[in-house]
Amino acid sequence: MKKNLDKIVDLEKYPIHDLQSPKIKKIIKKCKSELKNDSCSVIPNFILPNSLEVMRKELEQQLDEVYMSKESINAYLYAKDDLSLPKDHPKRIFMNRYNGYLNSDCFAEDSEMKFLYETEELLKFVSACLGISPIYRWADPLACHAYNVMEPDGILPWHFDSCEFTLSLMIQKPEQGGIFEYCPNIREPGNERFDEVRKVLDGDRSKVKQLELKPGDLQIFKGRFTMHRVTKIIGKTSRYMCIPAYVLDPWRVNTPEHSKAIYGKVLPIHIERNKARSDGLTD
Protein backbone atom coordinates (compact mmCIF):
# COMPACT_ATOMS: atom_id res chain seq x y z
CA MET A 1 0.00 0.00 0.00
CA LYS A 2 1.38 3.39 -1.00
CA LYS A 3 2.08 5.64 1.96
CA ASN A 4 1.33 9.34 2.03
CA LEU A 5 3.01 11.94 4.21
CA ASP A 6 -0.33 13.58 5.05
CA LYS A 7 -1.45 10.35 6.75
CA ILE A 8 1.61 10.42 9.05
CA VAL A 9 2.37 14.07 9.80
CA ASP A 10 -0.23 16.72 10.66
CA LEU A 11 0.52 18.76 7.53
CA GLU A 12 -2.33 21.16 8.24
CA LYS A 13 -0.62 22.28 11.45
CA TYR A 14 2.93 21.62 10.23
CA PRO A 15 3.16 21.96 6.41
CA ILE A 16 6.69 20.59 6.09
CA HIS A 17 6.00 19.87 2.42
CA ASP A 18 5.91 23.64 1.75
CA LEU A 19 8.81 25.37 3.50
CA GLN A 20 7.79 28.70 1.97
CA SER A 21 4.42 28.79 3.73
CA PRO A 22 4.13 31.50 6.43
CA LYS A 23 2.94 28.90 8.95
CA ILE A 24 6.00 26.65 8.62
CA LYS A 25 8.40 29.61 8.39
CA LYS A 26 7.19 30.74 11.82
CA ILE A 27 7.75 27.25 13.25
CA ILE A 28 11.21 27.00 11.68
CA LYS A 29 12.18 30.38 13.15
CA LYS A 30 11.09 29.23 16.62
CA CYS A 31 12.92 25.89 16.32
CA LYS A 32 16.10 27.52 15.02
CA SER A 33 16.19 29.93 17.96
CA GLU A 34 15.58 27.16 20.51
CA LEU A 35 18.19 24.88 18.96
CA LYS A 36 20.77 27.65 18.94
CA ASN A 37 20.20 28.61 22.57
CA ASP A 38 19.14 25.31 24.08
CA SER A 39 20.31 22.60 21.63
CA CYS A 40 16.75 21.24 21.70
CA SER A 41 13.32 22.05 20.26
CA VAL A 42 9.97 20.25 20.56
CA ILE A 43 7.09 20.24 18.10
CA PRO A 44 3.95 18.91 19.84
CA ASN A 45 1.52 16.48 18.17
CA PHE A 46 3.63 16.25 15.03
CA ILE A 47 2.59 12.67 14.26
CA LEU A 48 -1.10 11.92 13.67
CA PRO A 49 -2.79 9.55 16.18
CA ASN A 50 -3.52 6.84 13.58
CA SER A 51 0.08 6.82 12.39
CA LEU A 52 1.29 6.71 15.98
CA GLU A 53 -0.77 3.56 16.51
CA VAL A 54 0.69 2.03 13.33
CA MET A 55 4.21 2.72 14.59
CA ARG A 56 3.44 1.25 18.01
CA LYS A 57 2.06 -1.96 16.46
CA GLU A 58 4.98 -2.04 14.04
CA LEU A 59 7.38 -2.13 16.97
CA GLU A 60 5.38 -4.48 19.19
CA GLN A 61 5.17 -7.08 16.42
CA GLN A 62 8.97 -7.23 16.47
CA LEU A 63 9.72 -6.91 20.19
CA ASP A 64 11.39 -10.34 20.11
CA GLU A 65 14.00 -8.84 17.75
CA VAL A 66 14.90 -5.95 20.09
CA TYR A 67 18.48 -6.10 21.33
CA MET A 68 18.27 -5.45 25.08
CA SER A 69 21.48 -4.78 26.99
CA LYS A 70 22.42 -4.26 30.61
CA GLU A 71 25.91 -2.98 31.16
CA SER A 72 27.99 -0.31 32.83
CA ILE A 73 29.15 2.42 30.43
CA ASN A 74 30.72 5.88 30.53
CA ALA A 75 29.32 9.05 28.96
CA TYR A 76 31.13 8.20 25.72
CA LEU A 77 29.35 4.83 25.47
CA TYR A 78 32.43 2.77 26.28
CA ALA A 79 32.43 -0.10 28.78
CA LYS A 80 36.21 -0.50 28.98
CA ASP A 81 38.18 1.39 31.63
CA ASP A 82 41.27 3.43 30.70
CA LEU A 83 43.69 3.01 33.59
CA SER A 84 46.10 5.58 32.09
CA LEU A 85 43.70 8.42 33.01
CA PRO A 86 43.19 10.00 36.46
CA LYS A 87 40.61 8.18 38.57
CA ASP A 88 38.15 11.12 38.46
CA HIS A 89 38.31 11.57 34.66
CA PRO A 90 34.83 11.43 33.04
CA LYS A 91 35.96 8.52 30.87
CA ARG A 92 36.47 6.52 34.07
CA ILE A 93 33.05 7.23 35.55
CA PHE A 94 30.73 4.33 34.73
CA MET A 95 26.94 4.18 35.05
CA ASN A 96 24.34 1.43 34.78
CA ARG A 97 22.44 1.16 31.52
CA TYR A 98 19.42 -0.99 30.69
CA ASN A 99 17.62 -0.42 27.41
CA GLY A 100 17.31 -1.83 23.92
CA TYR A 101 16.89 -1.14 20.22
CA LEU A 102 15.00 -2.55 17.31
CA ASN A 103 17.79 -2.02 14.80
CA SER A 104 17.02 -0.20 11.57
CA ASP A 105 17.88 -3.25 9.45
CA CYS A 106 14.98 -5.12 11.12
CA PHE A 107 12.37 -2.69 9.79
CA ALA A 108 9.94 -4.00 7.19
CA GLU A 109 10.15 -2.42 3.74
CA ASP A 110 6.68 -0.90 4.20
CA SER A 111 7.47 0.45 7.70
CA GLU A 112 5.70 3.69 8.54
CA MET A 113 8.77 5.05 10.33
CA LYS A 114 11.18 4.02 7.59
CA PHE A 115 9.00 5.79 5.03
CA LEU A 116 8.92 9.00 7.08
CA TYR A 117 12.69 8.98 7.62
CA GLU A 118 13.37 8.56 3.91
CA THR A 119 11.18 11.47 2.79
CA GLU A 120 12.95 14.56 1.48
CA GLU A 121 10.32 16.71 3.19
CA LEU A 122 11.44 15.67 6.67
CA LEU A 123 15.14 15.97 5.83
CA LYS A 124 14.73 19.50 4.44
CA PHE A 125 12.53 20.59 7.34
CA VAL A 126 15.06 19.40 9.94
CA SER A 127 17.87 21.06 7.99
CA ALA A 128 15.93 24.36 7.96
CA CYS A 129 15.24 24.14 11.72
CA LEU A 130 18.93 23.55 12.42
CA GLY A 131 19.97 26.31 10.04
CA ILE A 132 22.54 23.88 8.61
CA SER A 133 22.70 22.63 5.03
CA PRO A 134 23.45 20.07 3.84
CA ILE A 135 22.72 17.46 6.46
CA TYR A 136 22.48 13.78 5.60
CA ARG A 137 20.59 10.71 6.73
CA TRP A 138 22.90 8.52 8.78
CA ALA A 139 24.64 5.82 6.73
CA ASP A 140 24.70 3.41 9.69
CA PRO A 141 22.41 0.52 8.65
CA LEU A 142 21.65 -0.48 12.25
CA ALA A 143 21.19 2.92 13.88
CA CYS A 144 19.81 5.35 11.29
CA HIS A 145 16.17 5.20 12.45
CA ALA A 146 16.10 2.65 15.27
CA TYR A 147 13.30 2.20 17.80
CA ASN A 148 14.43 2.62 21.41
CA VAL A 149 12.73 0.40 23.99
CA MET A 150 12.97 1.02 27.73
CA GLU A 151 11.20 -1.64 29.78
CA PRO A 152 10.18 -1.22 33.45
CA ASP A 153 13.31 -0.40 35.50
CA GLY A 154 15.08 0.61 32.28
CA ILE A 155 17.55 3.48 32.48
CA LEU A 156 19.72 5.34 29.99
CA PRO A 157 22.61 7.12 31.75
CA TRP A 158 24.39 10.35 30.82
CA HIS A 159 25.95 10.11 27.35
CA PHE A 160 26.73 11.86 24.07
CA ASP A 161 25.46 10.64 20.67
CA SER A 162 27.68 9.49 17.82
CA CYS A 163 25.61 11.45 15.28
CA GLU A 164 25.29 15.22 15.38
CA PHE A 165 21.51 15.50 15.24
CA THR A 166 18.75 13.22 16.48
CA LEU A 167 14.98 13.30 16.26
CA SER A 168 13.02 11.77 19.12
CA LEU A 169 9.50 10.66 18.28
CA MET A 170 7.59 9.56 21.36
CA ILE A 171 5.47 6.50 20.55
CA GLN A 172 4.47 5.29 24.02
CA LYS A 173 4.95 6.93 27.39
CA PRO A 174 5.67 5.05 30.64
CA GLU A 175 3.45 5.42 33.70
CA GLN A 176 6.19 7.33 35.53
CA GLY A 177 9.83 8.19 35.01
CA GLY A 178 11.43 8.12 31.56
CA ILE A 179 12.12 11.86 31.78
CA PHE A 180 14.61 13.26 29.27
CA GLU A 181 17.33 15.34 30.95
CA TYR A 182 20.01 17.29 29.09
CA CYS A 183 22.85 19.79 29.48
CA PRO A 184 22.78 22.13 26.45
CA ASN A 185 25.96 22.57 24.43
CA ILE A 186 28.25 21.17 27.12
CA ARG A 187 30.95 20.41 24.54
CA GLU A 188 31.80 21.64 21.04
CA PRO A 189 34.05 20.49 18.19
CA GLY A 190 37.64 20.45 19.41
CA ASN A 191 36.67 21.16 23.02
CA GLU A 192 35.57 18.26 25.24
CA ARG A 193 35.17 20.38 28.41
CA PHE A 194 35.88 17.37 30.60
CA ASP A 195 35.67 19.49 33.78
CA GLU A 196 32.09 20.52 32.96
CA VAL A 197 31.15 16.95 32.08
CA ARG A 198 32.60 15.66 35.35
CA LYS A 199 30.58 18.19 37.37
CA VAL A 200 27.34 16.81 35.94
CA LEU A 201 28.44 13.22 36.47
CA ASP A 202 29.26 14.12 40.08
CA GLY A 203 25.70 15.38 40.62
CA ASP A 204 25.81 19.10 39.77
CA ARG A 205 22.39 19.92 38.32
CA SER A 206 22.91 23.66 37.71
CA LYS A 207 22.95 23.13 33.91
CA VAL A 208 20.48 20.25 33.75
CA LYS A 209 17.17 20.80 31.96
CA GLN A 210 14.21 18.42 31.84
CA LEU A 211 11.78 17.56 29.08
CA GLU A 212 8.72 15.35 29.32
CA LEU A 213 7.65 14.31 25.85
CA LYS A 214 4.13 13.16 25.00
CA PRO A 215 3.16 10.59 22.35
CA GLY A 216 3.21 12.21 18.92
CA ASP A 217 5.72 14.90 19.90
CA LEU A 218 8.81 15.46 17.77
CA GLN A 219 12.03 16.60 19.41
CA ILE A 220 14.97 17.91 17.37
CA PHE A 221 18.18 17.62 19.32
CA LYS A 222 21.93 18.25 19.02
CA GLY A 223 22.92 15.04 20.74
CA ARG A 224 26.61 14.97 19.89
CA PHE A 225 27.31 18.21 21.74
CA THR A 226 24.74 17.92 24.53
CA MET A 227 25.07 15.31 27.26
CA HIS A 228 21.72 13.71 28.03
CA ARG A 229 20.01 10.82 29.78
CA VAL A 230 16.60 9.21 30.42
CA THR A 231 15.57 8.61 34.02
CA LYS A 232 14.48 5.19 35.31
CA ILE A 233 11.20 3.75 34.01
CA ILE A 234 8.66 3.27 36.82
CA GLY A 235 5.50 1.17 36.49
CA LYS A 236 4.53 -1.63 34.10
CA THR A 237 4.41 0.30 30.80
CA SER A 238 7.48 0.39 28.54
CA ARG A 239 8.72 3.60 26.94
CA TYR A 240 8.84 3.47 23.11
CA MET A 241 10.71 6.07 21.11
CA CYS A 242 11.94 6.28 17.55
CA ILE A 243 15.23 8.09 17.06
CA PRO A 244 15.88 9.01 13.40
CA ALA A 245 19.38 10.45 13.05
CA TYR A 246 21.12 13.00 10.80
CA VAL A 247 24.80 13.74 10.30
CA LEU A 248 27.17 16.24 8.71
CA ASP A 249 29.33 13.50 7.15
CA PRO A 250 27.43 11.14 4.81
CA TRP A 251 30.23 8.54 5.09
CA ARG A 252 30.32 8.26 8.89
CA VAL A 253 28.87 5.31 10.87
CA ASN A 254 29.19 4.06 14.45
CA THR A 255 32.52 2.68 15.66
CA PRO A 256 32.66 -1.14 15.96
CA GLU A 257 32.76 -0.83 19.77
CA HIS A 258 29.61 1.28 19.88
CA SER A 259 27.77 -0.86 17.39
CA LYS A 260 28.50 -4.03 19.37
CA ALA A 261 27.60 -2.47 22.74
CA ILE A 262 24.43 -0.64 21.69
CA TYR A 263 23.07 -2.59 18.72
CA GLY A 264 24.45 -6.04 19.47
CA LYS A 265 26.51 -6.63 16.35
CA VAL A 266 29.20 -5.27 14.06
CA LEU A 267 28.85 -5.16 10.27
CA PRO A 268 31.69 -4.85 7.73
CA ILE A 269 30.80 -1.17 7.19
CA HIS A 270 31.62 -0.39 10.83
CA ILE A 271 35.11 -1.84 10.44
CA GLU A 272 35.75 -0.31 7.00
CA ARG A 273 34.78 3.20 8.16
CA ASN A 274 36.39 3.14 11.59
CA LYS A 275 38.46 6.31 11.22
CA ALA A 276 39.16 9.19 13.62
CA ARG A 277 36.44 11.85 13.74
CA SER A 278 37.17 15.22 12.15
CA ASP A 279 35.53 17.12 15.06
CA GLY A 280 38.16 15.84 17.50
CA LEU A 281 35.56 14.61 20.01
CA THR A 282 35.52 11.29 21.80
CA ASP A 283 33.16 8.95 20.03
C-alpha positions in Angstrom: 0.0 0.0 0.0 1.4 3.4 -1.0 2.1 5.6 2.0 1.3 9.3 2.0 3.0 11.9 4.2 -0.3 13.6 5.0 -1.4 10.3 6.7 1.6 10.4 9.1 2.4 14.1 9.8 -0.2 16.7 10.7 0.5 18.8 7.5 -2.3 21.2 8.2 -0.6 22.3 11.4 2.9 21.6 10.2 3.2 22.0 6.4 6.7 20.6 6.1 6.0 19.9 2.4 5.9 23.6 1.8 8.8 25.4 3.5 7.8 28.7 2.0 4.4 28.8 3.7 4.1 31.5 6.4 2.9 28.9 8.9 6.0 26.7 8.6 8.4 29.6 8.4 7.2 30.7 11.8 7.7 27.2 13.3 11.2 27.0 11.7 12.2 30.4 13.2 11.1 29.2 16.6 12.9 25.9 16.3 16.1 27.5 15.0 16.2 29.9 18.0 15.6 27.2 20.5 18.2 24.9 19.0 20.8 27.7 18.9 20.2 28.6 22.6 19.1 25.3 24.1 20.3 22.6 21.6 16.7 21.2 21.7 13.3 22.1 20.3 10.0 20.3 20.6 7.1 20.2 18.1 3.9 18.9 19.8 1.5 16.5 18.2 3.6 16.3 15.0 2.6 12.7 14.3 -1.1 11.9 13.7 -2.8 9.5 16.2 -3.5 6.8 13.6 0.1 6.8 12.4 1.3 6.7 16.0 -0.8 3.6 16.5 0.7 2.0 13.3 4.2 2.7 14.6 3.4 1.2 18.0 2.1 -2.0 16.5 5.0 -2.0 14.0 7.4 -2.1 17.0 5.4 -4.5 19.2 5.2 -7.1 16.4 9.0 -7.2 16.5 9.7 -6.9 20.2 11.4 -10.3 20.1 14.0 -8.8 17.8 14.9 -6.0 20.1 18.5 -6.1 21.3 18.3 -5.4 25.1 21.5 -4.8 27.0 22.4 -4.3 30.6 25.9 -3.0 31.2 28.0 -0.3 32.8 29.1 2.4 30.4 30.7 5.9 30.5 29.3 9.1 29.0 31.1 8.2 25.7 29.3 4.8 25.5 32.4 2.8 26.3 32.4 -0.1 28.8 36.2 -0.5 29.0 38.2 1.4 31.6 41.3 3.4 30.7 43.7 3.0 33.6 46.1 5.6 32.1 43.7 8.4 33.0 43.2 10.0 36.5 40.6 8.2 38.6 38.2 11.1 38.5 38.3 11.6 34.7 34.8 11.4 33.0 36.0 8.5 30.9 36.5 6.5 34.1 33.0 7.2 35.5 30.7 4.3 34.7 26.9 4.2 35.1 24.3 1.4 34.8 22.4 1.2 31.5 19.4 -1.0 30.7 17.6 -0.4 27.4 17.3 -1.8 23.9 16.9 -1.1 20.2 15.0 -2.5 17.3 17.8 -2.0 14.8 17.0 -0.2 11.6 17.9 -3.2 9.5 15.0 -5.1 11.1 12.4 -2.7 9.8 9.9 -4.0 7.2 10.1 -2.4 3.7 6.7 -0.9 4.2 7.5 0.4 7.7 5.7 3.7 8.5 8.8 5.1 10.3 11.2 4.0 7.6 9.0 5.8 5.0 8.9 9.0 7.1 12.7 9.0 7.6 13.4 8.6 3.9 11.2 11.5 2.8 12.9 14.6 1.5 10.3 16.7 3.2 11.4 15.7 6.7 15.1 16.0 5.8 14.7 19.5 4.4 12.5 20.6 7.3 15.1 19.4 9.9 17.9 21.1 8.0 15.9 24.4 8.0 15.2 24.1 11.7 18.9 23.5 12.4 20.0 26.3 10.0 22.5 23.9 8.6 22.7 22.6 5.0 23.5 20.1 3.8 22.7 17.5 6.5 22.5 13.8 5.6 20.6 10.7 6.7 22.9 8.5 8.8 24.6 5.8 6.7 24.7 3.4 9.7 22.4 0.5 8.6 21.6 -0.5 12.3 21.2 2.9 13.9 19.8 5.4 11.3 16.2 5.2 12.4 16.1 2.6 15.3 13.3 2.2 17.8 14.4 2.6 21.4 12.7 0.4 24.0 13.0 1.0 27.7 11.2 -1.6 29.8 10.2 -1.2 33.4 13.3 -0.4 35.5 15.1 0.6 32.3 17.6 3.5 32.5 19.7 5.3 30.0 22.6 7.1 31.8 24.4 10.4 30.8 26.0 10.1 27.4 26.7 11.9 24.1 25.5 10.6 20.7 27.7 9.5 17.8 25.6 11.4 15.3 25.3 15.2 15.4 21.5 15.5 15.2 18.7 13.2 16.5 15.0 13.3 16.3 13.0 11.8 19.1 9.5 10.7 18.3 7.6 9.6 21.4 5.5 6.5 20.6 4.5 5.3 24.0 4.9 6.9 27.4 5.7 5.1 30.6 3.5 5.4 33.7 6.2 7.3 35.5 9.8 8.2 35.0 11.4 8.1 31.6 12.1 11.9 31.8 14.6 13.3 29.3 17.3 15.3 31.0 20.0 17.3 29.1 22.8 19.8 29.5 22.8 22.1 26.5 26.0 22.6 24.4 28.2 21.2 27.1 30.9 20.4 24.5 31.8 21.6 21.0 34.0 20.5 18.2 37.6 20.5 19.4 36.7 21.2 23.0 35.6 18.3 25.2 35.2 20.4 28.4 35.9 17.4 30.6 35.7 19.5 33.8 32.1 20.5 33.0 31.1 16.9 32.1 32.6 15.7 35.3 30.6 18.2 37.4 27.3 16.8 35.9 28.4 13.2 36.5 29.3 14.1 40.1 25.7 15.4 40.6 25.8 19.1 39.8 22.4 19.9 38.3 22.9 23.7 37.7 23.0 23.1 33.9 20.5 20.2 33.7 17.2 20.8 32.0 14.2 18.4 31.8 11.8 17.6 29.1 8.7 15.4 29.3 7.7 14.3 25.8 4.1 13.2 25.0 3.2 10.6 22.4 3.2 12.2 18.9 5.7 14.9 19.9 8.8 15.5 17.8 12.0 16.6 19.4 15.0 17.9 17.4 18.2 17.6 19.3 21.9 18.3 19.0 22.9 15.0 20.7 26.6 15.0 19.9 27.3 18.2 21.7 24.7 17.9 24.5 25.1 15.3 27.3 21.7 13.7 28.0 20.0 10.8 29.8 16.6 9.2 30.4 15.6 8.6 34.0 14.5 5.2 35.3 11.2 3.8 34.0 8.7 3.3 36.8 5.5 1.2 36.5 4.5 -1.6 34.1 4.4 0.3 30.8 7.5 0.4 28.5 8.7 3.6 26.9 8.8 3.5 23.1 10.7 6.1 21.1 11.9 6.3 17.6 15.2 8.1 17.1 15.9 9.0 13.4 19.4 10.5 13.0 21.1 13.0 10.8 24.8 13.7 10.3 27.2 16.2 8.7 29.3 13.5 7.2 27.4 11.1 4.8 30.2 8.5 5.1 30.3 8.3 8.9 28.9 5.3 10.9 29.2 4.1 14.5 32.5 2.7 15.7 32.7 -1.1 16.0 32.8 -0.8 19.8 29.6 1.3 19.9 27.8 -0.9 17.4 28.5 -4.0 19.4 27.6 -2.5 22.7 24.4 -0.6 21.7 23.1 -2.6 18.7 24.4 -6.0 19.5 26.5 -6.6 16.3 29.2 -5.3 14.1 28.8 -5.2 10.3 31.7 -4.8 7.7 30.8 -1.2 7.2 31.6 -0.4 10.8 35.1 -1.8 10.4 35.7 -0.3 7.0 34.8 3.2 8.2 36.4 3.1 11.6 38.5 6.3 11.2 39.2 9.2 13.6 36.4 11.8 13.7 37.2 15.2 12.2 35.5 17.1 15.1 38.2 15.8 17.5 35.6 14.6 20.0 35.5 11.3 21.8 33.2 8.9 20.0 
